Amino acid sequence: MATGQWVLLAYRLPREPSTPRIALWRALRRLGAAQLIDGLVGLPADSRTREQLEWLADSVVEAGGEATVWLGRPGSRAQERAIAKGIQEAVAVEYRQVIGESADAAGAPAGSRKRTLGRLRRELRRIRRRDYFSAAERADAEAAVQALAESLEGIAA
């Protein structure tokens, strides 16, 4: 069975100033990129991830570094599964955090629940954008946030 295509960003940035390195690290984290080795990250290839990594490559070059974007395939299904599992587990941790925060908010006053609900809905949208492999915890997190929303509907009625 063939492996799927991945988009890779190979980069090198000067140590100083640290601001571009930090900005790149944060952007890669928001995208949910897998750190394959130092200076090499990957994402499942689609038009969005390719474009995102191309933009990041441009920002690396603008900051005085070197960057190239590649399309490639892992050498085996086992390697691809290992990379995907790492990405999926990172997303699962975030979904579990949303589940926990939803449960914690259930006993809070209505105003606090409403603020928490808005924040958790935004967080779910951010997590879903980097949930490339449909983590099992996604449905539970969505249900937990929905239950929190329904607890507020009961008060309004």
N, C-alpha and C positions, 0 to 999 in steps of 0.2 A: 504494500500500500504506500502511495506517495505521500510525502510530507507537504504541508501547506506552505504558502509563500509568506515570508516575513520581510518587513522593512527594518533596516538596521542603520543606526547612526554611529559612525566611528568619529571620535572627536578628541582633541587635545587643546586645553586652554592653559594660558599662563597662570601660575599660582597667584600672582598679584596683578591687578587688584582682585580681591576675592568676590566682588559683587557679581560679575558675569558667571562665575562658577556656581554661586548660590542660586542665581536666577535660573540657570540651566537645570540644576538639581531639582528645584521646585517645579519647573515646567514638566520635567520628565516624570516626577512623582504624580502630578495632576493627570498626566496621560496614562499612568499605570505601566510605564515601560519596564521591561525586565533588564536588569543590569547583568549582562552576560560575562563580561570581564571589565576591568578598569578601562574606561574610555570607549566601551562598546555596549550599546543598548539595543533592544529589539521590541517590536510590536507586530502583531498579526497584520499583514499587509491589506490595506484597503485604501481608497482614495483619501479618506480623512487622515489616517495615521501617516500615510506617505507625505501629505501636505504639511502636517504638523511637524514632522521630523525635518523636512526641507526648510521650514521657517526657522527651526532651532539651529540647523546647520548654518544658515545665513547669519543668525545672531552670534554664533561662535566665531565665525570669520570676522564679523564686524568688531568683536571684542579682541581681535588679535590672535585668535587661535586657528586651528585647522579642523575641518570637518568634511566628511563625505557621507552621502546617503547611498545605501546599497539595498538591492532586493536579493533575497536568497532563501534557501531551504535548509533546515537542519539536516545533518547527515543520516539521521534515523528517526523513526517514529518515537523511539524511547527518549531521544534527546528532545524532540518537540514536546512530548508529554511532560517531561521534567520542567521545561521552560513554562509551559502553559500552567502546570500545577502551581508553580511559584507565583505567577500572576493571579491565578484563581484564589489561592490561599490569602494573598494580601487583600483582595477584594472581600473575601469571606470575613476576615477580621473586621473590616469596616462595617459590613452588614450586621455582624453580631453586636457591634458597638451601637448601631442604630436601634437594634432590638432591645438592648439593655436600657438605653436612654428613653425609649418609648415606655417601657415598663416602669422605670423610675418616675416618669412624668405623670403616670396614671393617677397617682394619689395627690398630685399637686393642685393648688387652686386653679380655677378656670383660666385666669389671665396668664398664668405661667404655662399652663398646658397649651394654650393657643400660641404663645411665642415659640415654645418648644416644637409644636407641630409644624409651624412654618419653617423653622430651621431644619428639622428632620426631613421635610419634603425636599428642600433645596439640596440637602446632603445626599438623599437618595438619587436625585437627578445627576449629581456629580459622580456618584459611585457607578451608576448604570452606564455612564459614558465610557468607563474603563473596565466594565465587566464583559470582556471579550469572550469569555468561555462559560457564561451563564452559571454563576455560582449557585449552589443549592440553597444557600441562605437568602438569596434574593427574595423569593416568595415569602419567607417568614418575616423579613424586614418590611416588605410592603404591607403584609397583613398587620404587623405591629403598629405601623404608622396609621393604617386605616382604622384600627381599633381605637387608637388615640383620637382620631378625627371623630369617630362615632360617639366617643364619650363626651365630646363637646356638643354634638348635635342633640344629645339627650338633655343637656342643660338648657339649650335654646328652645326646646319644645315646650 
